Amino acid sequence: MSTSPVTLMVARRVADGRYQDLIAWLREGEQLATDFPGYLGSGVLAPPPGDNEFQIIFRFVDEQTLHAWEHSASRTAWLSRGSDLFAHPKEHRVSGIEGWFGAAGQRPPRWKQAVAIWLAFFPVSLLFNFVLGPLLADMGLLPRVLISTACLTPLMVYFFIPLSTRLLANWLNSPPVRLPVSATPQKH
């Protein structure tokens, strides 16, 4: 039985005047996580202009390894050291691609998710093939695909798909357009 990777997403609003302290603290937390078995990666998404809420993402092999990290003494001490740097943290955990599109019940339709992923994947894949295609042209199909997916998957998961979903957030989360119901024509 295989398990799915688990992503913990935390939102933290920086306290007034503590921006640089929060950045240093976040980097410390990322470094701390790298020492734990099952750690796959992490990242910090800066807030958009005019906002002060950072998104922090930690990804682990499975729920058990995330649980071990969450309940470790070193993480507890780290959270304690940073407690005065932020206000009202929010946390939720997700598996698979659902983490890119918000909580259940608030996710956009699958076709919008597919468009957002394609808009991230197409230009990156095109650029990769344009730049590295000539170097890989003499290789067989299997090694070419292996190299391209090994290079592109982390870029897509950690940078380009989150960027795409952030840039398309208004469209992804917009309510469906309701066409006005026309009045029933009256017979004369």
MITINU-256648 format. One record per residue: residue number from 0; x, y, z of N, C-alpha, C in turn; residue in one letter. Coordinates in nm, 3 decimals. Layout:
N
{NUM; {X; Y; Z}; {X; Y; Z}; {X; Y; Z}; a};
...
This chain:
188
{0; {0.084; -0.118; 0.000}; {0.000; 0.000; 0.000}; {0.088; 0.124; 0.000}; m};
{1; {0.066; 0.213; -0.096}; {0.147; 0.334; -0.102}; {0.074; 0.447; -0.030}; s};
{2; {0.152; 0.544; 0.015}; {0.094; 0.659; 0.083}; {0.119; 0.782; -0.003}; t};
{3; {0.038; 0.883; 0.016}; {0.052; 1.007; -0.059}; {0.133; 1.107; 0.022}; s};
{4; {0.213; 1.188; -0.047}; {0.279; 1.297; 0.024}; {0.176; 1.390; 0.086}; p};
{5; {0.214; 1.452; 0.195}; {0.124; 1.542; 0.267}; {0.188; 1.680; 0.273}; v};
{6; {0.107; 1.780; 0.249}; {0.154; 1.918; 0.252}; {0.085; 1.992; 0.365}; t};
{7; {0.162; 2.057; 0.448}; {0.109; 2.142; 0.553}; {0.124; 2.286; 0.505}; l};
{8; {0.013; 2.356; 0.498}; {0.016; 2.496; 0.456}; {-0.022; 2.582; 0.576}; m};
{9; {0.062; 2.680; 0.606}; {0.039; 2.767; 0.721}; {0.039; 2.911; 0.671}; v};
{10; {-0.059; 2.987; 0.714}; {-0.065; 3.130; 0.683}; {-0.030; 3.207; 0.810}; a};
{11; {0.061; 3.301; 0.797}; {0.102; 3.383; 0.912}; {0.108; 3.530; 0.870}; r};
{12; {0.044; 3.614; 0.949}; {0.049; 3.758; 0.927}; {0.162; 3.816; 1.011}; r};
{13; {0.250; 3.888; 0.946}; {0.366; 3.944; 1.015}; {0.321; 4.057; 1.108}; v};
{14; {0.380; 4.059; 1.227}; {0.353; 4.167; 1.323}; {0.420; 4.295; 1.274}; a};
{15; {0.363; 4.408; 1.312}; {0.417; 4.538; 1.269}; {0.565; 4.550; 1.303}; d};
{16; {0.643; 4.591; 1.202}; {0.785; 4.616; 1.223}; {0.871; 4.491; 1.236}; g};
{17; {0.816; 4.373; 1.215}; {0.892; 4.249; 1.238}; {0.919; 4.170; 1.109}; r};
{18; {0.907; 4.235; 0.995}; {0.921; 4.167; 0.866}; {1.054; 4.090; 0.855}; y};
{19; {1.165; 4.157; 0.877}; {1.296; 4.092; 0.863}; {1.314; 3.979; 0.964}; q};
{20; {1.264; 4.000; 1.086}; {1.272; 3.895; 1.188}; {1.191; 3.772; 1.146}; d};
{21; {1.073; 3.797; 1.087}; {0.989; 3.686; 1.043}; {1.057; 3.609; 0.929}; l};
{22; {1.118; 3.680; 0.836}; {1.187; 3.614; 0.724}; {1.298; 3.524; 0.778}; i};
{23; {1.379; 3.575; 0.869}; {1.487; 3.494; 0.928}; {1.431; 3.373; 1.002}; a};
{24; {1.323; 3.393; 1.075}; {1.260; 3.283; 1.149}; {1.205; 3.177; 1.055}; w};
{25; {1.142; 3.220; 0.945}; {1.089; 3.125; 0.847}; {1.201; 3.043; 0.784}; l};
{26; {1.311; 3.106; 0.750}; {1.425; 3.034; 0.692}; {1.482; 2.933; 0.792}; r};
{27; {1.484; 2.971; 0.919}; {1.529; 2.879; 1.023}; {1.439; 2.755; 1.028}; e};
{28; {1.309; 2.777; 1.016}; {1.213; 2.665; 1.017}; {1.232; 2.574; 0.898}; g};
{29; {1.257; 2.631; 0.781}; {1.283; 2.549; 0.663}; {1.409; 2.465; 0.682}; e};
{30; {1.512; 2.526; 0.736}; {1.637; 2.453; 0.761}; {1.616; 2.343; 0.864}; q};
{31; {1.540; 2.371; 0.966}; {1.509; 2.273; 1.069}; {1.439; 2.151; 1.009}; l};
{32; {1.344; 2.174; 0.921}; {1.268; 2.064; 0.861}; {1.356; 1.973; 0.776}; a};
{33; {1.462; 2.026; 0.716}; {1.547; 1.945; 0.628}; {1.614; 1.830; 0.703}; t};
{34; {1.625; 1.840; 0.834}; {1.690; 1.735; 0.913}; {1.597; 1.619; 0.947}; d};
{35; {1.469; 1.630; 0.911}; {1.373; 1.526; 0.949}; {1.353; 1.426; 0.837}; f};
{36; {1.348; 1.297; 0.873}; {1.321; 1.193; 0.773}; {1.184; 1.218; 0.709}; p};
{37; {1.177; 1.196; 0.580}; {1.052; 1.213; 0.509}; {1.027; 1.352; 0.455}; g};
{38; {1.116; 1.446; 0.484}; {1.102; 1.583; 0.436}; {1.123; 1.587; 0.285}; y};
{39; {1.029; 1.649; 0.213}; {1.040; 1.659; 0.067}; {1.072; 1.800; 0.020}; l};
{40; {1.038; 1.899; 0.099}; {1.065; 2.036; 0.058}; {0.975; 2.133; 0.130}; g};
{41; {1.006; 2.260; 0.114}; {0.926; 2.364; 0.176}; {0.944; 2.492; 0.097}; s};
{42; {0.861; 2.587; 0.125}; {0.871; 2.715; 0.057}; {0.792; 2.820; 0.130}; g};
{43; {0.826; 2.944; 0.100}; {0.758; 3.057; 0.159}; {0.709; 3.144; 0.044}; v};
{44; {0.580; 3.172; 0.043}; {0.522; 3.260; -0.058}; {0.497; 3.395; 0.008}; l};
{45; {0.561; 3.497; -0.048}; {0.545; 3.632; 0.007}; {0.404; 3.683; -0.021}; a};
{46; {0.356; 3.774; 0.063}; {0.222; 3.827; 0.041}; {0.219; 3.919; -0.081}; p};
{47; {0.101; 3.936; -0.140}; {0.089; 4.032; -0.250}; {0.102; 4.173; -0.195}; p};
{48; {0.126; 4.270; -0.281}; {0.137; 4.409; -0.234}; {0.013; 4.450; -0.154}; p};
{49; {0.037; 4.518; -0.044}; {-0.072; 4.565; 0.040}; {-0.123; 4.464; 0.140}; g};
{50; {-0.063; 4.346; 0.143}; {-0.104; 4.243; 0.238}; {0.018; 4.205; 0.321}; d};
{51; {-0.003; 4.138; 0.433}; {0.109; 4.097; 0.516}; {0.101; 3.950; 0.556}; n};
{52; {0.023; 3.870; 0.481}; {0.007; 3.729; 0.514}; {0.097; 3.642; 0.427}; e};
{53; {0.192; 3.576; 0.492}; {0.282; 3.483; 0.425}; {0.219; 3.345; 0.423}; f};
{54; {0.245; 3.269; 0.317}; {0.204; 3.129; 0.309}; {0.331; 3.046; 0.323}; q};
{55; {0.332; 2.955; 0.417}; {0.446; 2.867; 0.440}; {0.401; 2.725; 0.410}; i};
{56; {0.479; 2.654; 0.331}; {0.442; 2.520; 0.286}; {0.552; 2.423; 0.327}; i};
{57; {0.514; 2.315; 0.394}; {0.605; 2.205; 0.428}; {0.547; 2.078; 0.368}; f};
{58; {0.630; 2.002; 0.299}; {0.583; 1.879; 0.235}; {0.664; 1.761; 0.286}; r};
{59; {0.592; 1.654; 0.324}; {0.653; 1.533; 0.377}; {0.602; 1.411; 0.300}; f};
{60; {0.678; 1.303; 0.310}; {0.646; 1.179; 0.238}; {0.507; 1.127; 0.272}; v};
{61; {0.469; 1.135; 0.399}; {0.339; 1.083; 0.441}; {0.297; 1.149; 0.571}; d};
{62; {0.179; 1.113; 0.616}; {0.122; 1.171; 0.737}; {0.208; 1.142; 0.861}; e};
{63; {0.267; 1.022; 0.867}; {0.347; 0.985; 0.985}; {0.473; 1.071; 0.998}; q};
{64; {0.542; 1.095; 0.884}; {0.664; 1.176; 0.894}; {0.631; 1.322; 0.924}; t};
{65; {0.521; 1.372; 0.869}; {0.479; 1.507; 0.903}; {0.444; 1.516; 1.051}; l};
{66; {0.373; 1.416; 1.101}; {0.335; 1.413; 1.242}; {0.460; 1.414; 1.332}; h};
{67; {0.560; 1.334; 1.296}; {0.684; 1.330; 1.375}; {0.750; 1.468; 1.379}; a};
{68; {0.753; 1.536; 1.265}; {0.814; 1.669; 1.262}; {0.730; 1.769; 1.341}; w};
{69; {0.598; 1.764; 1.324}; {0.510; 1.858; 1.394}; {0.521; 1.847; 1.545}; e};
{70; {0.544; 1.726; 1.595}; {0.548; 1.705; 1.740}; {0.689; 1.693; 1.796}; h};
{71; {0.788; 1.735; 1.716}; {0.926; 1.727; 1.763}; {0.957; 1.842; 1.859}; s};
{72; {1.052; 1.818; 1.945}; {1.093; 1.920; 2.041}; {1.155; 2.040; 1.969}; a};
{73; {1.232; 2.014; 1.863}; {1.297; 2.125; 1.793}; {1.195; 2.216; 1.723}; s};
{74; {1.089; 2.158; 1.666}; {0.987; 2.241; 1.603}; {0.910; 2.320; 1.709}; r};
{75; {0.879; 2.257; 1.820}; {0.809; 2.326; 1.929}; {0.891; 2.445; 1.977}; t};
{76; {1.021; 2.426; 1.993}; {1.109; 2.536; 2.037}; {1.113; 2.646; 1.931}; a};
{77; {1.118; 2.607; 1.803}; {1.119; 2.704; 1.694}; {0.990; 2.787; 1.693}; w};
{78; {0.875; 2.721; 1.707}; {0.748; 2.793; 1.711}; {0.743; 2.890; 1.829}; l};
{79; {0.797; 2.847; 1.942}; {0.799; 2.932; 2.060}; {0.885; 3.057; 2.036}; s};
{80; {1.001; 3.037; 1.972}; {1.090; 3.151; 1.944}; {1.025; 3.252; 1.851}; r};
{81; {0.936; 3.209; 1.765}; {0.874; 3.300; 1.670}; {0.736; 3.347; 1.707}; g};
{82; {0.689; 3.314; 1.824}; {0.549; 3.341; 1.860}; {0.513; 3.490; 1.859}; s};
{83; {0.609; 3.577; 1.881}; {0.576; 3.721; 1.882}; {0.594; 3.787; 1.745}; d};
{84; {0.624; 3.708; 1.643}; {0.648; 3.764; 1.510}; {0.523; 3.766; 1.422}; l};
{85; {0.419; 3.700; 1.463}; {0.301; 3.689; 1.378}; {0.174; 3.685; 1.462}; f};
{86; {0.063; 3.704; 1.392}; {-0.067; 3.700; 1.460}; {-0.158; 3.601; 1.390}; a};
{87; {-0.237; 3.530; 1.464}; {-0.344; 3.443; 1.416}; {-0.304; 3.348; 1.304}; h};
{88; {-0.217; 3.252; 1.333}; {-0.181; 3.157; 1.227}; {-0.299; 3.067; 1.191}; p};
{89; {-0.305; 3.028; 1.063}; {-0.406; 2.934; 1.015}; {-0.330; 2.818; 0.952}; k};
{90; {-0.375; 2.697; 0.979}; {-0.309; 2.579; 0.922}; {-0.412; 2.487; 0.860}; e};
{91; {-0.370; 2.419; 0.753}; {-0.445; 2.306; 0.703}; {-0.352; 2.218; 0.623}; h};
{92; {-0.383; 2.090; 0.617}; {-0.299; 1.994; 0.546}; {-0.377; 1.935; 0.431}; r};
{93; {-0.304; 1.907; 0.325}; {-0.367; 1.853; 0.204}; {-0.276; 1.747; 0.146}; v};
{94; {-0.333; 1.661; 0.061}; {-0.258; 1.562; -0.014}; {-0.280; 1.589; -0.161}; s};
{95; {-0.180; 1.558; -0.241}; {-0.193; 1.570; -0.385}; {-0.206; 1.713; -0.432}; g};
{96; {-0.264; 1.730; -0.551}; {-0.271; 1.863; -0.611}; {-0.378; 1.953; -0.549}; i};
{97; {-0.463; 1.898; -0.465}; {-0.568; 1.980; -0.407}; {-0.512; 2.098; -0.328}; e};
{98; {-0.389; 2.087; -0.280}; {-0.329; 2.195; -0.204}; {-0.307; 2.322; -0.285}; g};
{99; {-0.299; 2.308; -0.416}; {-0.281; 2.427; -0.499}; {-0.409; 2.506; -0.515}; w};
{100; {-0.524; 2.445; -0.487}; {-0.650; 2.507; -0.521}; {-0.741; 2.534; -0.402}; f};
{101; {-0.690; 2.529; -0.281}; {-0.770; 2.566; -0.165}; {-0.838; 2.448; -0.098}; g};
{102; {-0.919; 2.482; 0.000}; {-0.987; 2.380; 0.082}; {-1.105; 2.320; 0.007}; a};
{103; {-1.141; 2.199; 0.048}; {-1.256; 2.132; -0.013}; {-1.379; 2.221; 0.000}; a};
{104; {-1.460; 2.220; -0.103}; {-1.579; 2.304; -0.104}; {-1.552; 2.444; -0.155}; g};
{105; {-1.424; 2.482; -0.162}; {-1.388; 2.614; -0.212}; {-1.302; 2.603; -0.338}; q};
{106; {-1.279; 2.484; -0.386}; {-1.194; 2.464; -0.502}; {-1.269; 2.501; -0.629}; r};
{107; {-1.195; 2.553; -0.727}; {-1.259; 2.582; -0.856}; {-1.293; 2.453; -0.928}; p};
{108; {-1.375; 2.462; -1.032}; {-1.408; 2.342; -1.109}; {-1.280; 2.280; -1.167}; p};
{109; {-1.285; 2.149; -1.188}; {-1.167; 2.077; -1.239}; {-1.116; 2.136; -1.370}; r};
{110; {-1.205; 2.181; -1.457}; {-1.158; 2.234; -1.584}; {-1.075; 2.360; -1.564}; w};
{111; {-1.109; 2.442; -1.464}; {-1.028; 2.560; -1.434}; {-0.893; 2.518; -1.374}; k};
{112; {-0.893; 2.414; -1.289}; {-0.767; 2.363; -1.235}; {-0.677; 2.315; -1.350}; q};
{113; {-0.737; 2.243; -1.445}; {-0.661; 2.191; -1.559}; {-0.601; 2.305; -1.641}; a};
{114; {-0.678; 2.411; -1.664}; {-0.628; 2.526; -1.739}; {-0.511; 2.591; -1.666}; v};
{115; {-0.524; 2.609; -1.534}; {-0.418; 2.672; -1.455}; {-0.289; 2.589; -1.460}; a};
{116; {-0.301; 2.459; -1.451}; {-0.183; 2.372; -1.458}; {-0.123; 2.377; -1.597}; i};
{117; {-0.208; 2.371; -1.700}; {-0.158; 2.374; -1.838}; {-0.088; 2.506; -1.866}; w};
{118; {-0.144; 2.618; -1.818}; {-0.081; 2.749; -1.841}; {0.055; 2.758; -1.773}; l};
{119; {0.075; 2.685; -1.666}; {0.207; 2.679; -1.603}; {0.298; 2.583; -1.678}; a};
{120; {0.245; 2.469; -1.716}; {0.328; 2.363; -1.773}; {0.374; 2.392; -1.916}; f};
{121; {0.285; 2.442; -2.000}; {0.317; 2.458; -2.141}; {0.440; 2.546; -2.165}; f};
{122; {0.443; 2.671; -2.114}; {0.561; 2.755; -2.144}; {0.691; 2.700; -2.085}; p};
{123; {0.683; 2.640; -1.966}; {0.804; 2.585; -1.904}; {0.854; 2.465; -1.984}; v};
{124; {0.764; 2.379; -2.025}; {0.800; 2.263; -2.105}; {0.855; 2.305; -2.241}; s};
{125; {0.793; 2.404; -2.302}; {0.839; 2.455; -2.431}; {0.980; 2.511; -2.419}; l};
{126; {1.004; 2.593; -2.317}; {1.137; 2.650; -2.296}; {1.241; 2.541; -2.268}; l};
{127; {1.205; 2.445; -2.185}; {1.295; 2.334; -2.155}; {1.334; 2.261; -2.283}; f};
{128; {1.235; 2.228; -2.366}; {1.263; 2.155; -2.490}; {1.339; 2.240; -2.591}; n};
{129; {1.314; 2.369; -2.594}; {1.387; 2.458; -2.683}; {1.534; 2.466; -2.644}; f};
{130; {1.559; 2.481; -2.513}; {1.696; 2.498; -2.465}; {1.772; 2.365; -2.460}; v};
{131; {1.710; 2.263; -2.404}; {1.780; 2.137; -2.383}; {1.748; 2.029; -2.486}; l};
{132; {1.648; 2.052; -2.569}; {1.610; 1.955; -2.670}; {1.725; 1.910; -2.758}; g};
{133; {1.804; 2.005; -2.811}; {1.917; 1.962; -2.895}; {2.019; 1.874; -2.819}; p};
{134; {2.037; 1.899; -2.690}; {2.131; 1.818; -2.612}; {2.078; 1.678; -2.586}; l};
{135; {1.946; 1.666; -2.580}; {1.884; 1.538; -2.548}; {1.839; 1.462; -2.673}; l};
{136; {1.851; 1.525; -2.791}; {1.796; 1.468; -2.914}; {1.852; 1.330; -2.948}; a};
{137; {1.977; 1.304; -2.916}; {2.038; 1.176; -2.952}; {2.003; 1.065; -2.853}; d};
{138; {1.936; 1.098; -2.745}; {1.898; 0.998; -2.646}; {1.770; 0.927; -2.690}; m};
{139; {1.750; 0.810; -2.636}; {1.626; 0.739; -2.660}; {1.510; 0.805; -2.589}; g};
{140; {1.389; 0.763; -2.622}; {1.270; 0.823; -2.564}; {1.267; 0.813; -2.411}; l};
{141; {1.295; 0.695; -2.356}; {1.288; 0.675; -2.211}; {1.384; 0.768; -2.135}; l};
{142; {1.514; 0.775; -2.171}; {1.602; 0.867; -2.098}; {1.562; 1.014; -2.115}; p};
{143; {1.515; 1.053; -2.235}; {1.472; 1.192; -2.258}; {1.356; 1.228; -2.166}; r};
{144; {1.257; 1.140; -2.161}; {1.140; 1.167; -2.077}; {1.178; 1.163; -1.929}; v};
{145; {1.263; 1.070; -1.892}; {1.309; 1.061; -1.753}; {1.379; 1.190; -1.711}; l};
{146; {1.470; 1.240; -1.792}; {1.544; 1.362; -1.759}; {1.449; 1.482; -1.756}; i};
{147; {1.362; 1.494; -1.856}; {1.274; 1.611; -1.860}; {1.177; 1.612; -1.742}; s};
{148; {1.118; 1.497; -1.710}; {1.024; 1.496; -1.597}; {1.095; 1.514; -1.464}; t};
{149; {1.218; 1.460; -1.452}; {1.293; 1.478; -1.328}; {1.330; 1.625; -1.306}; a};
{150; {1.355; 1.697; -1.415}; {1.388; 1.840; -1.403}; {1.263; 1.926; -1.386}; c};
{151; {1.159; 1.895; -1.463}; {1.042; 1.981; -1.465}; {0.946; 1.962; -1.348}; l};
{152; {0.934; 1.841; -1.297}; {0.837; 1.817; -1.190}; {0.862; 1.903; -1.066}; t};
{153; {0.985; 1.906; -1.012}; {1.004; 1.994; -0.895}; {0.979; 2.142; -0.927}; p};
{154; {1.021; 2.186; -1.045}; {0.995; 2.325; -1.083}; {0.846; 2.354; -1.088}; l};
{155; {0.770; 2.260; -1.142}; {0.626; 2.280; -1.153}; {0.560; 2.279; -1.014}; m};
{156; {0.595; 2.180; -0.933}; {0.530; 2.162; -0.803}; {0.562; 2.275; -0.707}; v};
{157; {0.686; 2.318; -0.705}; {0.726; 2.416; -0.603}; {0.723; 2.561; -0.650}; y};
{158; {0.719; 2.583; -0.781}; {0.725; 2.722; -0.825}; {0.615; 2.758; -0.925}; f};
{159; {0.613; 2.694; -1.041}; {0.528; 2.741; -1.149}; {0.379; 2.717; -1.128}; f};
{160; {0.338; 2.602; -1.075}; {0.194; 2.583; -1.051}; {0.145; 2.672; -0.937}; i};
{161; {0.218; 2.683; -0.825}; {0.174; 2.781; -0.724}; {0.169; 2.924; -0.779}; p};
{162; {0.266; 2.960; -0.865}; {0.265; 3.093; -0.927}; {0.142; 3.110; -1.015}; l};
{163; {0.114; 3.011; -1.098}; {-0.003; 3.015; -1.186}; {-0.132; 3.030; -1.105}; s};
{164; {-0.147; 2.950; -1.001}; {-0.271; 2.957; -0.923}; {-0.283; 3.090; -0.849}; t};
{165; {-0.169; 3.147; -0.808}; {-0.172; 3.278; -0.742}; {-0.211; 3.387; -0.842}; r};
{166; {-0.151; 3.383; -0.962}; {-0.182; 3.484; -1.063}; {-0.325; 3.473; -1.116}; l};
{167; {-0.377; 3.352; -1.117}; {-0.513; 3.329; -1.169}; {-0.618; 3.319; -1.058}; l};
{168; {-0.581; 3.356; -0.936}; {-0.670; 3.336; -0.820}; {-0.808; 3.398; -0.840}; a};
{169; {-0.815; 3.519; -0.892}; {-0.946; 3.582; -0.910}; {-1.032; 3.503; -1.007}; n};
{170; {-0.972; 3.457; -1.117}; {-1.048; 3.379; -1.215}; {-1.085; 3.242; -1.159}; w};
{171; {-0.987; 3.176; -1.094}; {-1.012; 3.042; -1.040}; {-1.124; 3.043; -0.937}; l};
{172; {-1.130; 3.148; -0.856}; {-1.225; 3.153; -0.746}; {-1.349; 3.236; -0.774}; n};
{173; {-1.364; 3.282; -0.899}; {-1.481; 3.362; -0.930}; {-1.606; 3.275; -0.935}; s};
{174; {-1.717; 3.329; -0.887}; {-1.841; 3.250; -0.890}; {-1.884; 3.230; -1.035}; p};
{175; {-1.956; 3.122; -1.062}; {-2.002; 3.099; -1.199}; {-2.094; 3.211; -1.244}; p};
{176; {-2.085; 3.244; -1.371}; {-2.169; 3.349; -1.426}; {-2.310; 3.294; -1.443}; v};
{177; {-2.404; 3.365; -1.391}; {-2.544; 3.326; -1.403}; {-2.608; 3.409; -1.515}; r};
{178; {-2.659; 3.342; -1.614}; {-2.727; 3.413; -1.721}; {-2.864; 3.453; -1.670}; l};
{179; {-2.908; 3.574; -1.708}; {-3.041; 3.617; -1.662}; {-3.148; 3.529; -1.726}; p};
{180; {-3.247; 3.499; -1.646}; {-3.359; 3.421; -1.696}; {-3.453; 3.518; -1.767}; v};
{181; {-3.475; 3.493; -1.895}; {-3.562; 3.584; -1.969}; {-3.707; 3.557; -1.934}; s};
{182; {-3.782; 3.659; -1.940}; {-3.925; 3.648; -1.910}; {-3.992; 3.560; -2.014}; a};
{183; {-4.088; 3.488; -1.972}; {-4.163; 3.403; -2.063}; {-4.245; 3.492; -2.157}; t};
{184; {-4.228; 3.471; -2.288}; {-4.305; 3.556; -2.380}; {-4.456; 3.534; -2.361}; p};
{185; {-4.527; 3.641; -2.365}; {-4.671; 3.632; -2.349}; {-4.739; 3.622; -2.484}; q};
{186; {-4.842; 3.541; -2.489}; {-4.918; 3.525; -2.613}; {-5.021; 3.636; -2.622}; k};
{187; {-5.036; 3.685; -2.739}; {-5.137; 3.791; -2.760}; {-5.255; 3.736; -2.832}; h};
